[in-house]
Amino acid sequence: MQRQPPPPPGNRPSNNTAMNQSQQKPPPPSRPFLPIAPSTFSENDLPSVKSKFKTVVEERSLRSKTCRFIEEASKALKLPPLTYYTAMVFFHRFYAVHSFEDKERFEVAVACILLAAKTEESPKKLVTVIQECHKLKTRSAKRATTANTSSPNSSNSAAGEVLDNTSREFIELKERILLHERVILHTIGFELSIDHPHKYIVEIETMYRNKQIETQPENAKIMQKVKVDAHRFANDSMYLPLCLQYESKTIAAAIIYMSAIQNKLKPAGNQSWLEILDGCDDFYSLFNIAKQILDYIGEKKGMDRIKSEIENDLKLISQKEEKGESDAKRQRR
């Protein structure tokens, strides 16, 4: 039997590298990632909750805090909004499969930013991403320590904010980030083309031009405010695992619906919102998306009225459905 020649010196792994590679768990198999049907989705089935590592409330808090970190770090890196929205979707999808107990969320978040920057054609050097994210994490930890100890000088110190690129700590962190990036790719089934609800918000203008919305003169003046409010709701939606449950166009329909209610707009010609909203033919989906966003926003000015109007619409829909079922039963008799 002929022996195979040894690998060239430049490609030959060291003993330590070979040992580390043998100890690392291989990434899970690739599979396509699709939104979970809202009828079957339950936050109680998310890995961290199912294993009782976190409660549903704690799971939501970890997701929203980490998404905020992703946004702040991306802004520090001067990345466009599209990039950090994509990073948030990667993060939500990753932790729909993995538990927060098993994977360190800061390192996963850094890997999501790195991958999203490549995906959205705004790449950053790995060293730059790690350093900026480490600075942000260190400053946040210092602020928390200052708040607890009432020590005003501790937050002003820059000590520890920058890692030595040649240090063992930095090298090991870099290797973990690269490994997380590969695991994320396998977890999301290499599905890198991400659709966000923001791009569908412009449909509110189409609805206005087509006179599907009441066209009193004052409505033209508030259309810009409607779009601004819709973008705010869309930004808030990215902190929630809505991308695991609904298509982005359905989320956008709910956001347009919420923004229209906030600005006292109504469909023209006695139509319902479901008749004019593109991307959603199920009011219960609109209600569920809006409720999750409103619960996240909390008690902000004007939100109570939105909640009230949505609940009234839900009652009307339920009454119509009950009436339709009663009429159908009478016809069968």
N, C-alpha and C positions, 0 to 999 in steps of 0.2 A: 504493500500500500504506500503510495507516494505521499510524503509529508508536504503540507502546505507551507509556503514561505512565510516568515514572520512579517508583521506589518512594518511599514517604514517608520524610522525613529520619530518623525514629526507627528505621526498619527497614533503612535503606541500609547495607550493610556497608562498613567502611573498606577502604582499599587493602591494608593489612597483613592484615586479617582475610580478605579475599578471596584474597590470595596464600597464606596459611596453609592455607585450606580446599582450594585447588587442589592443594597439595603433599601433603595427607594422603591416605593410601590409603583407599578406601571399605571399609566393613565387608564381610566375606564374606557370601554369600547365606544367608538363614535356612533352617534345616532341623531337623527333630525330632531329639532326641538320645536314643538308646536304649542300654542296657548292651550291651557287646560280648559275644558268646557266649564262655564260657570256653574252648571248644574251638578258637576262632580267635584269642583275645586273646593277645598276646605283648608284653611290655614292650620287646622289641627293635624293635617297630613304632611305638613312640611317637616323635613328630617329633624330639625332642632326641637320642634314641638312634640313630634311623635315619640322621640326618645326621652322626652321630659327634661331635656337640658334647659329649655327656655319655655316660658309661657307664650301665648299668642301676643300679648301686649309687649313682652320683652323682645320677641322676634321682630315686631313692627318697629320698635324703638331702635334696634340694632341696624335694621335696613335703612331707616330714615337718617340716622346719624352717619352711617358710612356713606350714603349717597351725598350727604352734605359735605363730607370730607372729600369725596371724589370731585364735587363741583368746585370747592375752594382750591384744591390742589391743581385742578385743570386751569383755573383762572390764573393761578400763580405761574403756571407753565405757559400762559398765553395761548391756550388751546381754544378753538371755537366751540360754541355751545353744542353743536351736533356731535362733537367728539365725546364730551362728558355725558350727554344723554345716552349715547351708545354704550359707554362704559357702565352706566347704571343698569342698562338692560342686561349686559353681560353678568353683572354682579347678582341681579335678581335671579337670573336663570341658573347661575352656578349654585346658589344656595337653595334652589328648589330641588336640587339633587344631593347636595352635600350638607352636612350639619356644621353650624358655627362651632361646635365642640371639636370637630376634627381639623378644620382649616382656619388659620389665623386671618381674621377679616381685613386687617390693615394690609398685610402682604397680598391678599387676593385683590383688594381694591387697587393697589399699585399696579398689579399685573393687568387688571381690567383697563386701567388708564393707558398703559403701554400698548396693549393690544388694540384698543379703540383708536388710539392715535395713528397706528399703522393702517387700520381699516378705513378710516375717514381721511386718509391722505394728508395727515398733519403730524408726521412722525417726529419723535423726540429721542435723543440719545438716552439709553438706559441709565447711565450715570446721572444725567440731569434729572430724570424722573424720580429716581431713588432719593437724590439729595433734597429736592424740593418737597417731596412727600415726607421725608424724615424731619425736615425743618418744621413743617406744619404740625406734624404729630408731636414733636418735642415742645413747641410753643403751646399747644393745647394742653399738654400735660402740665406745663409750668403754670398756666393760668388756673388750672384746676387746683394745683397745689397752693398757689397764692390765695385763692378764694377760701381754702380750708384753713390756711395757717395765718392769714392776714399779714403776710410778709411782702411789702410793696417792692422790694428790690429784687426778689427772685425772678420776676417776669422780665426784667430788663436785661438780664444776663444772656449773652448769646452762646454761652458755654454748652457744648454738646449738640448744638443745632446742625453742625456740619460734620459728616463722617469722613474719616481719613480713607481715601480711595484705595490705599494699599493695606489697610488694616484687615485682620481676619474677620472682624465683625461685618465689614462692608462686603468682602468677597463672598462670605457665606450667605448674606442677605441677597446679594445679586443672584447667586445660584438658585436660591429658593424662589425668587421672583420669576426667573426664567422657567423653572419647573412648574410653578403655578400657571404661567401663561400657556404651557402645553396642556396642562390638565383642563384649563378653561376651554381651550379649543376642542378637546375631545368631549367635554361635558355638553357643550352647546352644539355638538355635531357639526362643527366647522361652518355653522350658519352665521355668516358675518354681515349679510345684507340686512340691516335693521331699518324698519319703517317706524317713524315717530309720529305722534298725533299732531305735532306742530304744523306740519306741511298741509294738513287738511283744514286748518282754521280759516284759510282764505275763502273757503266755501260760503262763509257768512256773507261775503260781498256778492257772490254769485246769487245767493238767495235774495238779497236785497235788490239787485239789478233785475232779477226775474219777477220782482214784485210778489215774492212768496211771503215777505214780511210786510207788515203794515207800513205804508209809505207816507206818513205825515211829514211835513217839512223838518220838524225837529229831529226825526229819526236819522236824517242824513248827517247831522252834526254829531250824533253819539256813536256812529259806526266805528270811528277810530277808538273810542273808549271800549266798545264791545270787543274789538280785536286785542286791545291791551289786556283787558280782563281775562279773555280767553287764553292768552299766552301765559298769564300768571297761573291760571288753573292747570294748564298743560305742564308747566314747570313743577307745580305741586304734585301732579299725578306721577311724575318720574320717581318720587320718593316711595311710592307704594308698589306692591307687586301686581299691579293691574296688567302689566305686560304678560303675566303668566296666565291670565284669565280671558283677555279680550284682544281682538285685533285693534291696531292703532286707529283705524278709521272709526270703529265703534266708540273708542275712548274719545276721539275728537268730536263725534256727534254729541256725546254727553256734555263735553266741555262747552260746545257752542250753545247747547240747550241751557246750561247753567248761566253762561254769560248773557244770553238774551233775557233770561228771567231777571237777572241782577239789574239790567238796564231797562226793564219794563217793556221789552219788545214782545209782540205776539204774532203768530202766523196770520196771514191775510185770508179773507174769504171763509172764515169759520173752519179752516183746516186745523188738524192736529199737528203737533211737532213731529210725530212719527211719519206723517205724510210728506213732509218737506225735508226732513233730515236724511242725508245720504249716508249710508253705512250702518244704519240700525233700523230694524223693523220690530224691535222688541222693547217695550217701555220698561220692562223689569230690568233689562240690562242698563238702560239709561239711569234708572233709579239707583241701582246697586253701585254703579260707578260714581255717580254724584254723591251718594251717601258716604262712600269711602273717602272721597276727596274732602268733603265737608267735615267729616270726623277728624281728618288729619289737620285741616286748617284750624279747627277749634272755634272758639267764640270770637269771631271777627265781625266788624260792623257790616251789617247788611246780609250776613249769612243766615240769620234766623228767618228772614223773609223768603230766601231761596228755599230753605228746608220746608217751610210752610207751603209754598206754592207747589213744590214737587210732591209733597204728601197729598195735597188736594188733587193733583193730576192723577196720582196713583189710585186714589179712591174712585175718581170718575172712571178710570179704565176698568177697575174691578167691578164697579156697578154695571158697566156696559157688558162686560163678559158674563156676569151673572144673569143679566136680562137676556142675552143671546142664548145662554144655556137653557133658560126657562122657556123661551120661545121655541127652541128646538125640541124640547120635551113635549110641549103642547102639540106641535105638528106631528110628532110620532104617534101621539095618542089618537 
